[in-house]
Amino acid sequence: FFLTITDSRALFFGPRHATATTAAAVAAGTQPVEVGRHGIARLIAGYPGRARPVPRAADDTAVILQKALNTNGPRTVELTHGDLFSTQAVTACGLLQLGPDDVVMACLPLFEGFGIMCGLMPAVCAGANLVLMPKFDARAALKEIAAQRVTVFEGEPAMYMAMLDAADRYSLDCSSLRVCIVVGEPLPTDVLRRFENRFGCVVLDQYGVAETPAAFG
């Protein structure tokens, strides 16, 4: 469905579920391209590349994200290059004031708008370090924050509640945290205040849906 409605010409995928993925791509008339351990190095070997980036207008579509399933079937959201640029700029420069010395821990899917515009792009554009976890675990997250001296954390409300609980059971130095972002649903006020007091940081609560640019309070 997703390949068909986006009129995709090629699908890049990893080895997991390769057979099913290839079958789906062929059925949609899309070229399947499996990415191996060395990424796409083999595919671009000998390709001269381009001297300059391909021009794109601010209102050109940059990504098409799939929203959660509902009674009417899958829905999609198109974000433009202007959406991505303006939101990451506000996040990096205004909200988070990111710099090269920052370490951002983004426990948000990179296939959603928040993961892209609040985690990946601001960190890359600011030259900050980005810490990723394949699967969230509260104790493991706190250990990473302490070990990597994470300054910015981004996650969903349940993650904050779990981290508060874990912090009471494990003694870890998370004093490097200075600002956090909550996405998905509003974090209960009492939990937000407890988190700020426990970790000595500021927590920004977002308003909006995961696939689109957000506003923070």
C-alpha positions as CSV (number, residue, x, y, z in Angstrom):
1,F,0.0,0.0,0.0
2,F,2.6,2.5,1.1
3,L,4.9,1.9,-2.0
4,T,1.9,2.2,-4.3
5,I,0.4,5.4,-3.0
6,T,3.8,7.1,-2.9
7,D,4.7,5.9,-6.5
8,S,8.1,4.8,-5.2
9,R,10.7,3.8,-7.8
10,A,13.1,2.0,-5.4
11,L,12.9,0.4,-1.9
12,F,16.1,0.1,0.2
13,F,15.8,-2.5,2.9
14,G,17.9,-4.5,5.3
15,P,18.2,-8.3,5.4
16,R,15.4,-8.8,8.0
17,H,12.2,-10.0,6.3
18,A,14.0,-9.7,2.9
19,T,11.8,-12.3,1.1
20,A,8.5,-10.6,2.1
21,T,9.8,-7.1,1.5
22,T,11.1,-8.1,-2.0
23,A,7.7,-9.7,-2.8
24,A,5.9,-6.5,-1.7
25,A,8.2,-4.3,-3.8
26,V,7.7,-6.4,-6.9
27,A,4.0,-6.4,-6.5
28,A,3.9,-2.6,-6.2
29,G,6.2,-2.2,-9.3
30,T,9.0,-0.9,-7.2
31,Q,12.7,-2.0,-7.6
32,P,13.8,-3.8,-4.4
33,V,17.4,-3.0,-3.3
34,E,18.8,-4.9,-0.3
35,V,21.4,-3.0,1.7
36,G,24.1,-5.2,3.1
37,R,26.6,-4.8,6.0
38,H,28.5,-2.2,4.1
39,G,25.5,0.0,3.3
40,I,25.2,1.1,-0.3
41,A,29.0,1.2,-1.0
42,R,28.7,-1.6,-3.5
43,L,25.8,0.1,-5.3
44,I,27.5,3.4,-5.8
45,A,31.0,2.1,-6.6
46,G,32.3,3.9,-9.6
47,Y,29.5,6.4,-9.6
48,P,31.0,9.9,-10.1
49,G,28.3,11.6,-7.9
50,R,27.3,15.2,-8.1
51,A,29.5,18.3,-7.5
52,R,26.5,20.1,-5.9
53,P,23.2,19.2,-4.2
54,V,20.1,18.8,-6.4
55,P,18.1,22.1,-6.0
56,R,14.8,21.7,-4.1
57,A,12.2,24.4,-3.4
58,A,10.8,24.9,0.1
59,D,7.4,23.6,-0.9
60,D,8.7,20.4,-2.6
61,T,7.8,17.2,-0.8
62,A,10.7,15.8,1.3
63,V,9.2,12.8,3.1
64,I,5.9,11.0,3.2
65,L,5.1,9.5,6.6
66,Q,2.5,6.9,7.4
67,K,0.1,7.7,10.2
68,A,-1.4,5.2,12.6
69,L,-4.0,2.9,11.2
70,N,-7.6,3.9,11.8
71,T,-11.1,2.7,10.7
72,N,-10.6,4.3,7.3
73,G,-7.3,2.5,6.6
74,P,-3.7,3.9,6.5
75,R,-3.2,7.7,6.1
76,T,-0.1,9.6,5.1
77,V,1.4,13.0,5.8
78,E,3.6,14.8,3.4
79,L,6.3,17.1,4.8
80,T,8.1,19.6,2.6
81,H,11.7,20.6,2.7
82,G,10.6,23.9,4.2
83,D,8.8,22.0,7.0
84,L,11.9,20.0,7.9
85,F,14.3,23.0,7.7
86,S,12.2,25.5,9.7
87,T,11.2,23.0,12.4
88,Q,14.7,21.6,12.9
89,A,16.1,25.2,13.0
90,V,13.6,26.3,15.7
91,T,14.3,23.1,17.7
92,A,18.1,23.4,17.4
93,C,18.5,27.1,17.8
94,G,15.5,28.2,19.8
95,L,14.2,25.4,22.0
96,L,17.4,23.3,22.7
97,Q,20.1,25.8,21.8
98,L,22.3,23.0,20.6
99,G,26.0,23.2,20.1
100,P,28.9,20.9,19.2
101,D,29.4,20.0,22.8
102,D,25.8,18.6,23.2
103,V,24.9,15.0,23.3
104,V,21.3,14.2,22.2
105,M,19.7,11.0,23.2
106,A,16.7,10.5,20.9
107,C,14.5,7.5,21.9
108,L,12.0,8.3,19.1
109,P,11.5,6.4,15.9
110,L,13.4,8.0,13.0
111,F,10.5,7.2,10.6
112,E,8.3,9.7,12.4
113,G,8.3,13.5,12.2
114,F,9.5,14.1,15.7
115,G,12.3,11.7,15.4
116,I,13.5,13.4,12.2
117,M,12.9,17.0,13.1
118,C,13.6,17.1,16.9
119,G,16.2,14.4,17.1
120,L,18.2,13.6,13.9
121,M,18.2,16.8,12.0
122,P,18.9,19.3,14.8
123,A,21.8,17.2,16.1
124,V,23.3,16.8,12.7
125,C,22.9,20.5,11.8
126,A,24.4,21.6,15.2
127,G,27.3,19.2,14.9
128,A,26.1,17.6,18.2
129,N,26.5,13.9,19.1
130,L,23.5,11.7,18.7
131,V,22.9,8.6,20.9
132,L,20.4,6.1,19.7
133,M,18.8,3.0,21.4
134,P,17.4,0.2,19.3
135,K,14.9,-0.6,22.1
136,F,14.1,1.6,25.1
137,D,14.9,0.3,28.6
138,A,14.7,2.7,31.5
139,R,17.8,1.4,33.3
140,A,19.8,1.1,30.1
141,A,18.8,4.7,29.1
142,L,19.9,6.1,32.5
143,K,23.2,4.2,32.2
144,E,23.8,5.7,28.7
145,I,22.9,9.2,29.9
146,A,25.5,8.8,32.7
147,A,28.2,7.2,30.5
148,Q,27.8,9.5,27.5
149,R,27.1,12.6,29.5
150,V,23.8,13.2,27.6
151,T,22.6,16.8,27.7
152,V,19.3,16.4,25.8
153,F,16.8,13.6,26.1
154,E,13.8,13.1,23.9
155,G,11.1,10.5,24.6
156,E,7.4,9.6,25.2
157,P,5.6,10.1,28.5
158,A,5.9,6.4,29.5
159,M,9.7,6.6,29.2
160,Y,9.8,9.5,31.7
161,M,7.7,7.6,34.2
162,A,9.9,4.5,33.8
163,M,13.1,6.5,34.2
164,L,11.8,8.1,37.4
165,D,11.1,4.7,38.8
166,A,14.4,3.3,37.7
167,A,16.3,6.4,39.2
168,D,14.9,5.5,42.6
169,R,16.4,2.0,42.4
170,Y,19.7,2.7,40.7
171,S,22.3,5.3,41.7
172,L,23.5,6.9,38.5
173,D,24.9,10.3,37.8
174,C,22.6,12.0,35.3
175,S,23.5,15.5,36.2
176,S,24.6,16.3,32.6
177,L,20.9,16.6,31.5
178,R,19.8,20.1,30.9
179,V,16.7,19.9,28.7
180,C,14.2,17.2,27.7
181,I,11.4,16.9,25.2
182,V,8.2,15.0,25.7
183,V,6.3,13.8,22.5
184,G,3.2,11.8,21.8
185,E,0.9,12.8,24.7
186,P,1.1,15.5,27.4
187,L,3.1,14.4,30.4
188,P,1.1,14.7,33.7
189,T,2.2,17.9,35.5
190,D,3.2,16.1,38.7
191,V,5.4,13.7,36.8
192,L,6.9,16.6,34.8
193,R,7.8,18.5,38.0
194,R,9.2,15.3,39.7
195,F,11.4,14.7,36.7
196,E,12.7,18.2,36.6
197,N,13.4,18.2,40.4
198,R,15.0,14.7,40.3
199,F,17.3,15.4,37.3
200,G,17.8,19.2,37.6
201,C,16.7,19.9,34.0
202,V,13.9,21.6,32.1
203,V,11.2,19.5,30.4
204,L,9.4,20.8,27.3
205,D,6.0,19.3,26.6
206,Q,4.9,19.2,23.0
207,Y,1.4,19.6,21.5
208,G,0.7,17.9,18.2
209,V,0.9,14.6,16.4
210,A,4.0,12.5,15.8
211,E,4.0,12.9,12.0
212,T,3.8,16.7,11.8
213,P,5.7,19.8,13.0
214,A,5.1,20.5,16.7
215,A,4.6,23.3,19.1
216,F,6.0,23.2,22.6
217,G,4.9,24.6,25.9
